[in-house]
Amino acid sequence: MAGHNKWSKIKRKKGVADAKRGALFTKLIREITVAAREGGGSPEFNARLRLAVDTAKAASMPAENIDRAIKKGTGELEGATYEEVTYEGYGPGGVALFIECLSDNTNRTVADVRHALTRFGGSLGTGGSVAWQFDRKGQIVIDASRYSEESVFEAASDAGAEDVTGDGDEFLVTTDVAHFTSVQDAIRSAGIEASSAELTRVAKVEVPVSGKDAERLVKLLEELESLDDVQKVHSNADIDEAVLAEVR
């Protein structure tokens, strides 16, 4: 299945460094706040909040930061009001980009996104221009050095996972949205600890990108993901391995 791309793997490895800079915490706090606002402050009864809290804990966010973000979402503490907004566009090589944001100033956000796209040879598209190229899926990453393929496959498939793949370093469990939480629970009940889990957009078909286009695309992705308002950037690019080796 497309979507388990090399860029996603590199992003995960760079996550610790991002957390040290505070960028990752900013994004996680916004997600926790919005999740609590939309579905209530109890992770037990709010699947989106539970996922956000689990991700924050995995990134070693202090518990008091998590609690404060939840209280801002439920209105117990004052805080900015974030709006969910998405942008669609194209990057170098004609790759499709779907950009998810949480913003308290959409005028600023669209200007920042447009500037980044233009700077690295991309362009902003209209709503619906690229969304059709992605499927909404759940993805769970598991360290292959800690667990056997058989144990992961058994736990995931019995709970309704669509696919389990591996590349030697990690296993990727892919689910439809409806089974995402139940597959997570089954994996946890089997004594398997996931490295990460997220609801994401998986490209239906990946587009090979190499040479200068690949170099500019990597810079564009890094620029977009450095913006505080941008939560996730999805692309259908299969970036040349030689270019990715330079950013590892």
N, C-alpha and C positions, 0 to 999 in steps of 0.2 A: 504494500500500500504506500502511495506517495505520502509525504508529510513528515516522515522520520528523517529529516534532512540534516546534513552535516552542520549547517549554521545553528540549528536548534541545539545541537549537542555542545557546540562551542559556547553558546550563550549560558548554558547550565554550568559549565566549568568556570566561567567568568563571574558567576553569581556572587561568590564570596567577596571578590574584590569590589564588586558593585555595592555590596552591603556595607563595606568599610567606608565607602565614599558617601553613604547615606542615600544614594539614588534609589536603591531597591526598597529601602524602608519607606521612602516617600510614596512610592507606587503602592506598596502593600497597605499602608495606612489608609490611603484613599479607597482602595478596594474594600477593606474591612468596614470603613465608614459607610460607603454606599450600600454594601450588602446588609448591614444592620438597619439602615434606613428603609430599605426595600422590603426586608423580610423579618425584621425583629432582631433583638439582641441575643437570642439563645442559639448557639451553634447546633444544639441538639435538634432543633426544629427548623433550622434555616440552612439548607445544604450549601448555598453559596457562601454564607458566612463561615461555615465549618471548613470549607475548602480554603478560604482566605486565611483563617486562623492557623490551619495546619501548615500552609505555605509560609506564613510569618514565623511560626515556631521552628520550621526547618531552616529558616534563614537566621536563626538565633536572635530574633527580635525580643526584647525584654517584655515580660508579661504586662507590666504597667503601661507600656506603649499600646499593646493590643487592647487592654481594658479601656484606655482613654479613647481610642479610635471607635470602639463599639459605643461608648457613651455619647460621643459626638454624633454618631449615626442615629441613635435613639432619641436624641434631643436632651439628654441629661447634662451634657456640656455644650457650650457654644463652639461653633466651628464653621468653616466655609461649607457652602452647599455645592456639591459637585454634580455635574450633568454628564450623562453618558452620551458620547457622540462618536461617530465613526466616519472615516474618510477613505475613499478609494482612489487609487491612482496607478501609475506605471513607473517603473524604475528603468535603469539602463538595461539594454537588451530586450526591452519590451515586457519585462516580467510584471506580473500583477501584484499589487500591494493592497492589503486591507489593514487599516490602521485603527485600533481601538483606543479611545481616550476617555479620561475622566477630567473634566475641566470646570473651573469656577469662572472662566472667562473665555467663551468660545471664539470671540473675535481674535484674542491673542493666540489661541490654539491653532486655528486654521491658518493664521499668518505664519506661525512657526513651522507648521507642517509644510505649507507651500514653499517657504524659503528653503527648507532642507531638500525638498524634492528638486526644486529648480537648480540649487547649487550643485547637485551631483547628477544632473542630466535626466531627472524624472519629471513627471507632471501630475497635477491633480486631476482626477476624473470626476464624472458625475455619479450620483448615487445609483447603485445597481450596475455600474459598468464592469466591475470585476467580481462582485460578491458571488455570482453564479459559478465561479471557478473553484469554489471552496465548499467543503462539507463541514458541518459542525460536528465535532467528535470529542470524546474524552480520551486523554492519553495519560498513562501511568508509566513512569520510568523506574526500573529496578536494577540495582547493581548486580551484574552477572557474576561477580567474584564472590558474592555472599550466598547466592541461592542457585539451585539447579534449575535447568530449563523445564524439567518434568514437574517440579513442585509449583513453579510459576504458572505453567500452562494449565495444570489441573485446577488450581484455585481460580484462575481467571476464566477459563472456558466453562467451568461448572456454573459460574455466576452470570454467564451471558456475554462474555467478551467477544468481540468480532474477530480479533486477530492478536497473535502474540509473535513478535519477531525479535531477533537478537543479532548483534554485530560483534560479539565477543566481549565487549565492555559492559553492555547493558541490554536489558530486555525492554521492549516497548509493548505495552498492552493498550490496544485501541478498542474503544467501546462506542456504542451510540450514546446519545445524551441521557436517554431514559435509564440505561443500565450503569451509568458511570458510578453512582454512589454505591450501588449494591456490589459491583465488582471491587471497588475500594474496600468495602467492609469484608468481603470474602478473602481478599489478599491479606488484610490485617489479621483476620481470624486465623489464617493459616500460619501466622507467625512471621510473615514477610513484611519487611519495612520498605516502603517505596522511597526512592530518592526525591521524586517530585510527582505531582499530579495536577492536571489542569484541563479545563474545557477550552478547546482551541479550534482553529479552522485549518483543515487539512486540504491541501491542494489536490484536486482530482487528477491533474497531470502536471508534472514538473517540467520546467523549461531549462535546458542546459545553458549556462552562462559562463564564458571564459574570457581571458585576455583583459583588455582595458575595461570592458563592460563589467566584468566580475569585480575588478578592483574598485570601480566607482560604486557598484552596488553594495559591497561590503561597507564602504565608508558611509553610504547613505543609510544603511540599516543601523549602523552604530550611531549616527547623528540623530536619527529619529528616536531610537531607544534611549538616548541620553536626555530627551525632553521630559520634564516632570509630568506634563499632561498626558503623555503617551504611555499606555499600559502595555500593549502588545502590538507587534507588527507581524503580519502574516504575509508570506510571499510564496509564489509557486516556482521559485528558482532552485535549480540544482547547480550550486556554485562549484567551479573548478577547484579541485583539491589543492593544487599548487598555490592558489590565491589564499585559501583558508589557512594553509600551513603558516603563512606569514603573520596571521593574527592570533595564533594559538599562544 
